[in-house]
């Protein structure tokens, strides 16, 4: 009887999730019709489009914030890129977006007991001296509880939501039908590619034993590091991960909301240094750069959590990437064009003048050229509008960059990291970071 009730609850949950997501295109259709009517009535096209964007964002962020699984992962991914959206659109929803980086609704106590009993045994509480039933943190696919392990170690217990895999697949199928809506909200975002990336990474994140293997590598490399702390793994099953507890004051998401200029620069420096240096040190790339995964400790160090998405880079960043960045930063556009073509970044039939490449790539790679660069929302918005938002000038560009599959995840992390640095409004010696850590850049 209890099993029947639980299955019924899960069916209702799935239907409810689908119904919430289904409201998005319906609302969008209604807003579009209203917008067309206003335009016909003489209202400028730009004003109509801006109004549709604003109302679409209102509904989209509200619904995504109420869901877990794929919807929540998409919301977190979008929250990284909020710096690229128009200020008048994103300002009212920045609090919602940054909240998506740090939290999600928790599971019930019954669900908690169910997962822990299945993963650790019916007598699972005997594994702990103490266990706090209240979640200390929650995210898209699971939540974290504070406890004391049987050996007396303060630990974080990460527990996967029941049905997380099913919810993920259901959400991604539903969201894939919302392409028109996202094209209106953020024309520069390729929803199909973003969803494919989210699905691949989130599927890996569902396996906590795989996450544990990556976290062990990072924890061993950063043991006793003066600037970075990675919790070590004590126990792992497919749906439960037990690691040492990381005591922190706030996440980088909190600094984005409330940090002083000095705190923003310090957080940005630690964050950027970790992202660009860790592949050479560990052979892995931390592939989930959203701010909730990076904590600021009272001793000034950066705590890093959530290693569910990690890409293998045994030799660090690919040398051709560093060489290309060096050519661009040195203004060698003919050499850059040859490198792009040799490494598959340009399709064979693509023809253009080096000056066109300089016009297209030069401004967006300014952080690699300047000794000290001030990241900002205004700079990123300008770049997004210049190269991504559809305009007659952008449609007629001769330069069409093709991203080889092996660079897809690196690009995703690079752009996500830049987005976070722009949210922080951090000023950093970014060129020096690249020279120290990216093979080929300083040669």
C-alpha positions as CSV (number, residue, x, y, z in Angstrom):
1,X,0.0,0.0,0.0
2,X,2.8,2.4,0.9
3,X,4.6,1.6,-2.3
4,X,1.4,2.3,-4.3
5,X,1.1,5.7,-2.6
6,X,4.7,6.5,-3.3
7,X,4.3,5.6,-7.0
8,X,1.2,7.7,-7.1
9,X,3.0,10.6,-5.5
10,X,5.8,10.4,-8.1
11,X,3.4,10.3,-11.0
12,X,1.6,13.4,-9.6
13,X,5.0,15.1,-9.1
14,X,6.0,14.4,-12.7
15,X,2.7,15.6,-14.0
16,X,3.0,18.7,-11.9
17,X,6.5,19.4,-13.2
18,X,5.3,19.1,-16.8
19,X,2.4,21.3,-16.1
20,X,4.6,24.1,-14.7
21,X,6.9,23.9,-17.7
22,X,4.0,23.8,-20.1
23,X,2.8,27.2,-18.8
24,X,6.0,28.8,-20.2
25,X,5.2,28.5,-24.0
26,X,1.5,29.3,-23.4
27,X,2.4,32.5,-21.6
28,X,5.0,33.3,-24.2
29,X,2.4,32.9,-27.0
30,X,0.0,35.2,-25.2
31,X,2.6,37.9,-24.7
32,X,3.7,37.7,-28.3
33,X,0.1,38.2,-29.5
34,X,-0.3,41.2,-27.2
35,X,3.1,42.6,-28.4
36,X,2.1,42.3,-32.0
37,X,-1.1,44.1,-31.3
38,X,0.8,47.0,-29.6
39,X,3.2,47.1,-32.5
40,X,0.4,47.4,-35.0
41,X,-1.1,50.1,-32.9
42,X,2.1,52.1,-33.4
43,X,4.3,51.1,-30.5
44,X,8.0,50.9,-31.6
45,X,9.2,47.3,-32.3
46,X,12.1,47.7,-29.9
47,X,9.8,48.6,-27.0
48,X,7.5,45.7,-27.8
49,X,10.4,43.2,-27.9
50,X,11.7,44.6,-24.6
51,X,8.3,44.2,-22.9
52,X,8.0,40.6,-24.2
53,X,11.5,39.8,-22.9
54,X,10.7,41.3,-19.4
55,X,7.4,39.4,-19.0
56,X,9.0,36.2,-20.3
57,X,11.9,36.5,-17.9
58,X,9.4,37.0,-15.0
59,X,7.6,33.8,-15.7
60,X,10.7,31.7,-16.7
61,X,12.7,32.5,-13.6
62,X,9.8,31.9,-11.3
63,X,9.0,28.4,-12.7
64,X,12.6,27.3,-12.9
65,X,13.2,28.4,-9.3
66,X,10.4,26.0,-8.2
67,X,11.8,22.9,-9.9
68,X,14.8,20.6,-9.4
69,X,16.4,18.3,-12.0
70,X,17.0,19.6,-15.5
71,X,15.0,22.7,-15.0
72,X,17.1,23.7,-12.0
73,X,20.3,22.9,-13.8
74,X,19.2,25.1,-16.7
75,X,18.3,27.9,-14.3
76,X,21.8,27.6,-12.7
77,X,23.5,27.6,-16.1
78,X,21.5,30.7,-17.2
79,X,22.3,32.5,-13.9
80,X,26.0,32.4,-14.8
81,X,25.3,34.2,-18.1
82,X,23.0,36.9,-16.5
83,X,25.8,39.4,-16.9
84,X,25.3,39.2,-20.7
85,X,21.6,40.0,-20.6
86,X,20.4,43.6,-20.9
87,X,20.4,45.4,-17.6
88,X,16.8,46.6,-17.9
89,X,15.7,43.0,-18.4
90,X,17.8,41.2,-15.7
91,X,17.9,43.8,-12.9
92,X,14.5,42.9,-11.4
93,X,15.4,39.2,-11.5
94,X,19.0,39.2,-10.4
95,X,18.1,38.1,-6.9
96,X,16.2,35.1,-8.3
97,X,19.0,34.3,-10.6
98,X,21.7,34.4,-8.0
99,X,19.5,32.4,-5.6
100,X,19.4,29.6,-8.2
101,X,23.2,29.5,-7.9
102,X,23.0,28.6,-4.2
103,X,19.8,26.8,-3.3
104,X,16.7,24.7,-4.2
105,X,13.7,23.4,-2.2
106,X,14.7,20.5,0.1
107,X,13.4,17.0,0.1
108,X,11.1,15.7,2.8
109,X,12.3,13.7,5.8
110,X,10.6,10.6,4.4
111,X,12.5,10.9,1.2
112,X,15.7,11.4,3.1
113,X,15.2,8.3,5.2
114,X,14.4,6.3,2.1
115,X,17.6,7.2,0.2
116,X,19.9,6.8,3.1
117,X,18.4,3.4,4.0
118,X,18.8,2.1,0.4
119,X,22.4,3.4,0.1
120,X,23.8,2.9,3.7
121,X,21.5,0.2,5.1
122,X,18.5,0.3,7.4
123,X,20.7,1.1,10.4
124,X,22.4,4.0,8.6
125,X,22.3,6.3,11.6
126,X,24.8,4.0,13.3
127,X,27.4,5.2,10.7
128,X,27.2,8.7,12.3
129,X,27.7,10.0,15.8
130,X,25.3,12.8,15.0
131,X,23.2,13.6,11.9
132,X,21.3,16.9,11.3
133,X,18.0,16.1,9.6
134,X,17.8,19.7,8.4
135,X,19.6,20.3,5.1
136,X,22.6,22.7,5.3
137,X,22.4,23.3,1.5
138,X,20.4,22.1,-1.4
139,X,20.9,22.2,-5.2
140,X,19.5,20.8,-8.4
141,X,20.1,17.1,-8.0
142,X,20.7,16.6,-4.3
143,X,21.1,18.3,-0.9
144,X,23.7,18.4,1.8
145,X,23.4,17.6,5.5
146,X,25.9,18.2,8.3
147,X,26.9,15.3,10.5
148,X,29.7,13.7,12.5
149,X,31.1,10.5,11.1
150,X,31.7,7.5,13.2
151,X,35.4,8.4,13.7
152,X,34.5,11.8,15.0
153,X,35.1,13.7,11.7
154,X,32.8,16.6,10.9
155,X,31.3,15.7,7.5
156,X,29.0,16.9,4.7
157,X,26.6,14.2,3.5
158,X,25.4,14.8,0.0
159,X,22.2,12.9,-0.8
160,X,20.6,12.6,-4.2
161,X,16.9,13.4,-4.6
162,X,14.7,10.4,-5.2
163,X,13.8,10.2,-8.9
164,X,16.5,12.7,-9.8
165,X,17.4,10.9,-13.0
166,X,13.8,10.6,-14.1
167,X,13.1,14.3,-13.3
168,X,16.3,15.3,-15.2
169,X,15.2,13.5,-18.4
170,X,11.6,14.7,-18.1
171,X,12.7,18.3,-17.6
172,X,15.2,18.3,-20.5
173,X,12.6,16.9,-22.9
174,X,10.1,19.5,-21.9
175,X,12.7,22.4,-22.0
176,X,13.9,21.3,-25.5
177,X,10.4,22.4,-26.8
178,X,10.9,25.9,-25.5
179,X,13.5,27.1,-28.0
180,X,11.4,30.1,-29.2
181,X,11.0,31.3,-25.7
182,X,14.7,31.2,-24.9
183,X,15.5,32.8,-28.3
184,X,13.5,35.8,-27.2
185,X,14.9,36.0,-23.7
186,X,18.6,35.6,-24.7
187,X,19.2,35.5,-28.5
188,X,22.9,34.7,-28.0
189,X,22.3,31.4,-26.1
190,X,22.2,28.2,-28.3
191,X,19.6,26.3,-26.3
192,X,20.2,23.0,-28.1
193,X,23.9,23.0,-27.4
194,X,23.4,24.2,-23.8
195,X,20.9,21.4,-23.1
196,X,23.1,18.8,-24.7
197,X,26.0,20.0,-22.4
198,X,23.7,20.0,-19.3
199,X,22.4,16.5,-20.0
200,X,25.9,15.1,-20.5
201,X,27.3,16.7,-17.4
202,X,24.2,16.1,-15.2
203,X,24.2,12.5,-16.1
204,X,27.7,12.2,-14.8
205,X,26.7,14.1,-11.7
206,X,24.1,11.5,-10.9
207,X,26.9,9.0,-10.2
208,X,28.3,10.0,-6.8
209,X,31.0,7.3,-7.0
210,X,32.3,9.0,-10.2
211,X,32.3,12.3,-8.5
212,X,34.2,10.9,-5.5
213,X,37.0,9.6,-7.8
214,X,37.5,13.1,-9.2
215,X,37.3,14.8,-5.8
216,X,39.9,12.5,-4.4
217,X,42.3,13.6,-7.1
218,X,41.7,17.3,-6.4
219,X,41.8,16.8,-2.6
220,X,45.2,15.1,-2.9
221,X,46.7,17.8,-5.1
222,X,45.4,20.7,-3.0
223,X,46.2,19.2,0.4
224,X,47.9,21.9,2.5
225,X,47.6,24.4,-0.4
226,X,47.9,28.0,0.9
227,X,44.9,29.3,-1.2
228,X,42.6,26.4,-2.0
229,X,40.8,23.8,0.1
230,X,39.1,20.7,-1.3
231,X,37.2,18.5,1.2
232,X,38.4,14.9,1.2
233,X,36.1,11.9,0.6
234,X,35.3,9.5,3.5
235,X,32.6,7.3,1.8
236,X,30.7,7.1,-1.4
237,X,27.8,5.2,-3.0
238,X,26.0,5.9,-6.2
239,X,23.6,8.3,-4.5
240,X,25.3,9.3,-1.2
241,X,28.7,11.1,-0.8
242,X,30.3,11.7,2.5
243,X,33.2,14.3,2.6
244,X,34.9,16.4,5.3
245,X,32.9,19.4,6.3
246,X,34.0,22.8,4.9
247,X,33.3,25.6,7.3
248,X,32.8,28.8,5.3
249,X,31.3,32.3,5.7
250,X,29.6,32.5,2.3
251,X,29.8,31.5,-1.3
252,X,31.0,33.6,-4.2
253,X,27.3,34.0,-5.0
254,X,27.1,35.9,-1.7
255,X,30.0,38.1,-2.6
256,X,28.2,38.9,-5.9
257,X,25.2,40.1,-3.9
258,X,26.9,41.9,-1.1
259,X,30.7,42.0,-1.4
260,X,32.9,45.1,-1.2
261,X,35.3,45.9,-4.1
262,X,38.2,44.4,-2.2
263,X,36.2,41.2,-1.4
264,X,35.2,41.0,-5.1
265,X,38.8,41.3,-6.3
266,X,40.0,38.7,-3.8
267,X,37.2,36.2,-4.6
268,X,37.7,36.8,-8.4
269,X,41.5,36.2,-8.1
270,X,41.1,32.9,-6.1
271,X,38.3,31.7,-8.4
272,X,40.1,32.5,-11.7
273,X,43.4,31.1,-10.4
274,X,41.8,27.8,-9.5
275,X,40.0,27.4,-12.8
276,X,43.1,28.1,-15.0
277,X,45.6,26.3,-12.8
278,X,43.9,23.1,-11.8
279,X,44.0,21.3,-15.2
280,X,47.8,21.4,-15.2
281,X,47.9,20.3,-11.5
282,X,45.3,17.6,-11.6
283,X,44.7,16.6,-15.2
284,X,41.1,17.4,-14.6
285,X,38.9,20.5,-15.3
286,X,36.3,21.5,-12.7
287,X,33.4,21.8,-15.1
288,X,30.7,23.4,-13.0
289,X,31.8,27.0,-12.5
290,X,28.6,28.4,-10.9
291,X,29.4,30.5,-7.8
292,X,27.6,28.3,-5.3
293,X,30.4,25.7,-5.7
294,X,33.0,28.1,-4.4
295,X,33.1,29.0,-0.8
296,X,35.2,31.7,1.1
297,X,36.8,30.5,4.3
298,X,37.5,32.7,7.3
299,X,41.3,32.2,6.8
300,X,41.0,33.8,3.3
301,X,41.2,30.6,1.3
302,X,38.8,29.4,-1.4
303,X,36.9,26.2,-0.7
304,X,35.8,24.2,-3.7
305,X,33.0,21.7,-3.7
306,X,30.9,19.7,-6.2
307,X,33.1,17.7,-8.5
308,X,30.3,15.8,-10.3
309,X,31.2,17.5,-13.6
310,X,34.9,17.0,-14.3
311,X,36.6,16.8,-17.7
312,X,39.8,14.9,-18.2
313,X,42.7,17.0,-19.5
314,X,45.7,14.8,-18.8
315,X,48.1,17.4,-20.2
316,X,46.3,20.5,-18.9
317,X,44.7,22.9,-21.3
318,X,45.4,21.9,-24.9
319,X,48.6,23.6,-26.2
320,X,46.8,24.8,-29.4
321,X,44.4,26.8,-27.3
322,X,47.3,28.6,-25.5
323,X,49.1,29.3,-28.8
324,X,45.9,30.7,-30.3
325,X,45.4,33.0,-27.3
326,X,49.0,34.2,-27.6
327,X,48.6,35.0,-31.3
328,X,45.4,36.9,-30.7
329,X,46.9,38.8,-27.7
330,X,49.9,39.7,-29.8
331,X,47.8,41.0,-32.7
332,X,49.1,38.3,-35.1
333,X,45.8,37.9,-36.9
334,X,47.3,36.1,-39.9
335,X,48.9,33.6,-37.6
336,X,45.7,33.3,-35.6
337,X,43.7,32.6,-38.8
338,X,46.1,29.9,-39.8
339,X,45.9,28.4,-36.2
340,X,42.1,28.5,-36.3
341,X,42.0,26.7,-39.6
342,X,44.7,24.1,-38.6
343,X,42.9,23.1,-35.4
344,X,39.4,22.9,-36.9
345,X,37.9,26.2,-35.6
346,X,37.1,27.3,-39.2
347,X,35.3,25.2,-41.7
348,X,37.2,24.5,-44.9
349,X,35.1,26.8,-47.1
350,X,35.3,29.8,-44.7
351,X,37.1,32.8,-46.3
352,X,37.8,36.2,-44.7
353,X,40.3,38.9,-44.3
354,X,42.5,38.9,-41.1
355,X,41.1,42.4,-40.3
356,X,37.6,40.8,-40.1
357,X,39.0,38.3,-37.6
358,X,40.5,41.1,-35.6
359,X,37.2,43.0,-35.5
360,X,35.3,39.9,-34.5
361,X,37.6,38.2,-31.9
362,X,39.7,41.1,-30.7
363,X,37.4,42.8,-28.3
364,X,36.1,39.6,-26.6
365,X,39.7,38.4,-25.9
366,X,40.7,41.7,-24.2
367,X,41.3,39.9,-20.8
368,X,44.1,37.9,-22.4
369,X,45.8,41.0,-23.9
370,X,45.8,43.5,-21.0
371,X,48.1,43.1,-18.0
372,X,45.2,44.1,-15.7
373,X,41.6,43.8,-16.8
374,X,38.5,45.0,-15.2
375,X,35.7,42.5,-15.7
376,X,32.2,44.1,-15.7
377,X,28.6,43.4,-16.7
378,X,28.6,46.3,-19.1
379,X,31.7,44.9,-21.0
380,X,30.1,41.4,-21.3
381,X,26.7,42.8,-22.4
382,X,28.5,44.9,-25.0
383,X,30.3,41.8,-26.3
384,X,27.1,39.7,-26.3
385,X,25.3,42.3,-28.3
386,X,28.2,42.7,-30.7
387,X,28.7,39.1,-31.7
388,X,25.6,37.1,-30.6
389,X,22.4,39.1,-30.8
390,X,21.0,38.8,-34.4
391,X,21.5,42.0,-36.3
392,X,22.0,42.7,-40.1
393,X,25.7,43.2,-39.4
394,X,26.1,39.9,-37.5
395,X,24.2,37.9,-40.1
396,X,26.5,39.3,-42.8
397,X,29.8,38.5,-41.0
398,X,32.2,36.4,-43.0
399,X,33.8,34.9,-39.9
400,X,31.9,31.8,-38.7
401,X,33.7,30.1,-35.8
402,X,33.3,26.3,-35.6
403,X,33.9,24.8,-32.2
404,X,35.5,21.3,-32.3
405,X,33.9,18.8,-29.9
406,X,37.0,18.4,-27.8
407,X,36.9,22.1,-27.0
408,X,33.1,22.3,-26.2
409,X,33.4,21.8,-22.5
410,X,36.5,24.1,-22.1
411,X,34.5,26.8,-23.9
412,X,31.5,26.3,-21.6
413,X,33.7,26.6,-18.5
414,X,35.6,29.6,-20.0
415,X,32.4,31.5,-20.8
416,X,30.8,30.5,-17.5
417,X,33.9,31.7,-15.6
418,X,34.1,35.0,-17.5
419,X,30.4,35.5,-16.6
420,X,31.0,35.0,-12.9
421,X,34.0,37.4,-13.0
422,X,31.8,40.0,-14.6
423,X,29.2,39.5,-12.0
424,X,31.9,40.1,-9.4
425,X,33.1,43.2,-11.2
426,X,36.6,41.9,-10.4
427,X,39.9,43.6,-11.6
428,X,42.6,40.9,-12.2
429,X,46.0,40.3,-13.7
430,X,44.4,37.8,-16.0
431,X,47.0,37.7,-18.7
432,X,49.6,36.7,-16.1
433,X,47.4,33.9,-14.9
434,X,47.2,32.5,-18.5
435,X,50.9,32.8,-19.0
436,X,51.6,30.9,-15.8
437,X,49.1,28.1,-16.4
438,X,48.1,27.6,-20.1
439,X,50.6,25.7,-22.2
440,X,51.6,27.6,-25.3
441,X,50.5,31.0,-24.2
442,X,53.8,32.3,-22.9
443,X,56.0,30.6,-25.5
